[in-house]
Amino acid sequence: MKRYNTIFSGLVLLALVASTAGCGWIQKLQARDQLNKGVNAFRNANYPQSIERFKRAIQLDPGLINARLYLASAYMSQFVPGAESEENKRNAEAAAKGFQDVLERDSNNQAAIRFLGFLAYSQKNFDEAKKWYTRLIQLNPQNKEAYYTIGVMNYWTAFQSDAEARAKTHMQPDDSGPIKDKKVREQLKEKNEAVIREGLDQLEKALQIDQNYEDAMLYVSLLYRQQADIVDTAEESKKLEIQANDLMQKTLEMKKKKTEGATPKTG
């Protein structure tokens, strides 16, 4: 009888373990079902519904990284750069929190890092954005978009300082040559020289990966124009403006050929 009781207790224990494991397996299946339904709603731009599906998937399976990534992406898809509404701010905060949540579980998740960079860039928080894009480059040195985006941010940083200097010296937007007031020019050079150099370096790295990267070429051209405002002589400035014009023309021709190649012929 004692042996029977021992065998029976063992069978009960095995049954309980099997039942628990079964419940876990069923929950994982349910979580993936919720994830799939959330993805369908996401693709149809029904973001509120997709958010509820993704939240449910996470409740059922907290380890489901894709559900967390999609949840953050759904909030980000509702974020409008530049809008100042409280709802928009909440969406940005929820997206950032969601991507950070992904990184707590997968520290090298490149999608989460890229989205955090883009979110900071969209909010014009360039220092924060650079941090994320630099991290992305460390994980993937062949990511041309990361180099390009850093170059773009450096251009806009330099452009803002340049516009202020031009306004201070009463220069018009189409006035050529370096900033005429020497003191103002030197102050601008101190602000912009390293920024321009880094921007050009990042864009050149993007072009080393893809020599036909037209957008990178465009911003190289624009940075040459920023550089033309801080050099010491009109001759140096003119040379940079010629380089900028030539590169701009090359970029426009490449874009035109690409557009013509994509247009089906008729007749």
C-alpha distance (Angstrom), angle and dihedral (degrees) to the residues before:
residue distance angle dihedral
M1 . . .
K2 3.78 . .
R3 3.83 90.0 .
Y4 3.82 90.0 49.6
N5 3.81 91.4 52.8
T6 3.81 90.9 50.1
I7 3.82 91.6 50.9
F8 3.82 91.2 46.0
S9 3.83 92.0 49.9
G10 3.78 89.6 50.3
L11 3.79 92.2 51.1
V12 3.81 91.1 49.2
L13 3.81 90.4 51.3
L14 3.81 91.6 49.6
A15 3.78 90.3 48.6
L16 3.80 91.6 51.7
V17 3.81 91.9 49.2
A18 3.82 91.1 48.2
S19 3.80 90.5 48.0
T20 3.83 92.1 50.8
A21 3.79 92.2 47.2
G22 3.78 89.8 47.8
C23 3.80 91.9 53.2
G24 3.81 90.4 50.7
W25 3.78 91.3 50.4
I26 3.80 91.9 48.3
Q27 3.81 90.8 49.5
K28 3.79 90.8 52.5
L29 3.81 89.9 52.2
Q30 3.80 90.2 48.8
A31 3.81 90.0 48.6
R32 3.80 91.4 53.9
D33 3.79 90.3 47.5
Q34 3.82 89.5 54.0
L35 3.81 89.9 46.3
N36 3.82 91.9 52.6
K37 3.81 92.0 47.8
G38 3.81 89.1 47.8
V39 3.81 91.6 51.2
N40 3.83 90.4 51.9
A41 3.81 90.8 50.9
F42 3.83 89.8 46.1
R43 3.81 91.6 52.5
N44 3.81 89.4 51.0
A45 3.84 89.1 51.5
N46 3.80 91.0 -114.8
Y47 3.78 91.4 138.1
P48 3.84 100.1 165.7
Q49 3.80 90.7 55.2
S50 3.78 92.4 44.0
I51 3.82 90.3 51.9
E52 3.81 91.6 55.5
R53 3.81 90.7 48.4
F54 3.80 92.7 49.5
K55 3.82 92.1 47.3
R56 3.81 89.9 51.9
A57 3.81 90.9 48.6
I58 3.81 90.0 53.1
Q59 3.81 91.4 49.2
L60 3.79 89.8 53.1
D61 3.80 94.9 43.4
P62 3.83 114.9 15.1
G63 3.79 90.2 -175.0
L64 3.80 94.1 61.7
I65 3.83 99.4 113.5
N66 3.81 95.1 -178.5
A67 3.80 90.7 59.2
R68 3.81 90.1 53.6
L69 3.81 91.2 46.8
Y70 3.81 92.4 49.5
L71 3.82 91.4 45.9
A72 3.80 91.3 56.1
S73 3.82 90.3 43.9
A74 3.81 90.9 52.9
Y75 3.81 90.5 55.6
M76 3.79 90.6 45.5
S77 3.82 91.6 50.8
Q78 3.81 88.0 61.3
F79 3.81 92.8 49.9
V80 3.82 114.5 104.3
P81 3.84 113.8 -159.2
G82 3.78 110.5 -123.9
A83 3.81 97.1 14.1
E84 3.81 112.4 127.9
S85 3.80 101.2 -160.9
E86 3.81 119.8 126.8
E87 3.78 90.1 -122.4
N88 3.79 90.6 55.4
K89 3.80 91.2 50.1
R90 3.80 90.2 49.7
N91 3.80 90.7 51.9
A92 3.82 91.1 51.0
E93 3.80 91.7 48.2
A94 3.80 92.7 47.1
A95 3.81 91.3 48.7
A96 3.81 92.6 49.6
K97 3.81 91.7 46.9
G98 3.81 90.3 48.7
F99 3.80 94.9 51.6
Q100 3.81 90.4 45.5
D101 3.79 86.9 51.6
V102 3.80 89.3 55.4
L103 3.82 91.1 50.6
E104 3.80 91.3 52.0
R105 3.81 86.7 62.9
D106 3.81 98.8 32.6
S107 3.81 109.8 23.0
N108 3.82 93.9 -172.9
N109 3.80 98.0 48.2
Q110 3.80 100.5 140.5
A111 3.80 95.1 -165.3
A112 3.82 91.8 57.1
I113 3.82 91.8 45.7
R114 3.82 91.9 48.7
F115 3.82 92.5 49.2
L116 3.82 92.2 48.3
G117 3.79 88.2 51.9
F118 3.79 92.2 48.8
L119 3.81 92.0 46.7
A120 3.81 91.8 52.6
Y121 3.83 90.1 44.8
S122 3.82 90.9 51.4
Q123 3.80 89.2 53.0
K124 3.84 89.9 49.1
N125 3.80 90.2 -116.9
F126 3.80 91.5 140.8
D127 3.81 97.7 170.0
E128 3.80 91.0 55.4
A129 3.80 92.2 43.0
K130 3.82 91.9 51.3
K131 3.78 89.8 53.5
W132 3.80 91.4 57.2
Y133 3.81 96.2 42.2
T134 3.80 90.5 48.8
R135 3.80 89.2 52.3
L136 3.79 89.1 49.3
I137 3.81 90.6 52.9
Q138 3.81 90.1 50.9
L139 3.80 89.0 56.2
N140 3.80 94.7 40.6
P141 3.83 115.5 19.5
Q142 3.83 89.6 -176.9
N143 3.81 94.4 62.9
K144 3.80 99.9 117.9
E145 3.83 93.6 -179.3
A146 3.80 90.8 61.2
Y147 3.82 92.8 54.2
Y148 3.81 89.9 43.8
T149 3.81 94.0 51.2
I150 3.80 92.5 51.1
G151 3.81 88.1 50.8
V152 3.81 91.0 50.9
M153 3.81 92.0 50.2
N154 3.79 90.6 50.6
Y155 3.80 90.0 51.2
W156 3.81 92.9 53.6
T157 3.80 91.1 45.8
A158 3.82 90.5 52.6
F159 3.81 92.2 41.9
Q160 3.81 92.6 56.5
S161 3.81 92.8 52.7
D162 3.81 90.9 43.7
A163 3.81 92.5 51.2
E164 3.81 90.4 52.0
A165 3.82 91.3 49.8
R166 3.81 92.0 48.7
A167 3.80 91.3 49.7
K168 3.81 90.4 49.3
T169 3.83 91.2 53.9
H170 3.83 94.3 40.3
M171 3.82 93.1 -116.9
Q172 3.79 117.8 157.8
P173 3.83 121.1 -127.4
D174 3.83 91.5 -107.9
D175 3.82 96.2 44.7
S176 3.80 109.5 120.4
G177 3.79 130.1 -147.9
P178 3.79 130.7 52.2
I179 3.81 123.2 -49.9
K180 3.80 101.6 -72.0
D181 3.79 99.6 -144.2
K182 3.80 104.5 79.4
K183 3.80 95.8 -152.4
V184 3.80 93.0 49.4
R185 3.81 90.4 44.9
E186 3.80 92.2 52.5
Q187 3.79 91.3 48.6
L188 3.80 89.7 50.1
K189 3.78 91.3 47.1
E190 3.77 90.5 53.6
K191 3.81 89.7 52.2
N192 3.78 99.7 40.5
E193 3.79 110.7 28.6
A194 3.82 97.5 82.4
V195 3.81 91.7 37.7
I196 3.82 91.4 54.2
R197 3.80 92.4 44.6
E198 3.80 92.3 51.8
G199 3.80 91.6 45.5
L200 3.80 92.3 52.5
D201 3.81 90.6 46.2
Q202 3.82 91.9 53.2
L203 3.80 93.0 46.5
E204 3.81 91.4 48.6
K205 3.80 89.0 54.1
A206 3.80 89.2 52.7
L207 3.83 89.2 50.7
Q208 3.79 91.3 49.4
I209 3.80 87.3 59.6
D210 3.81 93.4 43.5
Q211 3.80 115.9 14.6
N212 3.82 90.4 -170.6
Y213 3.80 94.8 55.6
E214 3.80 97.1 132.7
D215 3.79 97.0 -175.4
A216 3.81 90.8 54.3
M217 3.82 89.2 50.2
L218 3.79 89.8 51.0
Y219 3.79 92.7 56.0
V220 3.80 92.4 45.0
S221 3.80 85.6 57.3
L222 3.80 91.5 48.9
L223 3.80 92.2 48.9
Y224 3.81 89.8 51.6
R225 3.80 86.6 59.3
Q226 3.80 90.8 51.9
Q227 3.80 88.6 49.6
A228 3.80 90.4 51.0
D229 3.80 89.6 63.2
I230 3.81 96.0 57.8
V231 3.82 103.6 43.2
D232 3.79 118.7 105.4
T233 3.80 102.3 -121.4
A234 3.79 138.5 46.0
E235 3.83 89.1 -127.6
E236 3.81 92.6 58.3
S237 3.79 90.4 45.1
K238 3.81 92.3 50.1
K239 3.81 91.6 50.6
L240 3.80 91.1 53.0
E241 3.79 91.8 47.2
I242 3.81 90.2 52.8
Q243 3.83 89.7 50.6
A244 3.79 89.7 48.9
N245 3.82 92.7 49.5
D246 3.81 93.2 47.1
L247 3.77 92.4 49.9
M248 3.79 92.2 45.3
Q249 3.82 90.0 52.1
K250 3.79 91.2 48.7
T251 3.80 90.4 50.4
L252 3.81 92.9 50.1
E253 3.81 91.5 49.1
M254 3.79 91.5 50.5
K255 3.79 91.6 49.6
K256 3.81 90.6 48.0
K257 3.82 92.4 51.7
K258 3.78 90.9 48.5
T259 3.81 91.2 50.5
E260 3.81 92.1 47.6
G261 3.79 90.4 48.4
A262 3.80 90.7 52.9
T263 3.83 93.6 48.9
P264 3.82 112.3 91.9
K265 3.79 114.7 -126.9
T266 3.80 118.4 -117.4
G267 3.78 133.3 -158.8
